[in-house]
Each structure stands twice: as structure tokens, then as C-alpha cells.
């Protein structure tokens, strides 16, 4: 299971947080939607990195790959994998 880093977080009007974790090369990513209340009540912890099963990773399009790779580098420099962010 590769270690993936948080590269994107967005909020929807449906009270959901969308988290995107990408591989260090920016080639693959895992997207997960979580209810905002789960994070607010401490039921879900958002960390700088997490292990993601290969089956749960999707290819990233060419336009996004470099942005994810750059964001992974930035997050890795500023945070340990288990840091809550």
C-alpha cells in the first residue's frame, strides 16, 4: 500500500468534505467524501498522509498530475504523516 499525501480539500453545500490523497509522483489519487460533522465531532481524523490500497487509487489526468506532485512535496516538507491537518 503506497503512502499518499493530502493534496486537496474542498467543501460542498451538502455538508461534505472531499479529501484527495495522492501518491508522491502525483500519478494516482484517492478521493473520499466525509460528512463535516464526522470531522467536527472527532469521529474522523484528517492526517497529512495515509496508506491507501492500490485498488482504491485512480489515475490522475495530465493537467492535475504536476499540481498534485508539487502539493505532496509541500505537505511532506511541513508535516509528518500522522499530523492532523
Secondary structure, DSSP 8 states (H G I E B T S, - for coil): -EEEEEEEEEE-TTSEEEEEEEETTSSEEEEEEEEHHHHHTTSS--BSEEEE-GGG-EE--HHHHHHHHHHHHHHHHH--TT-B-
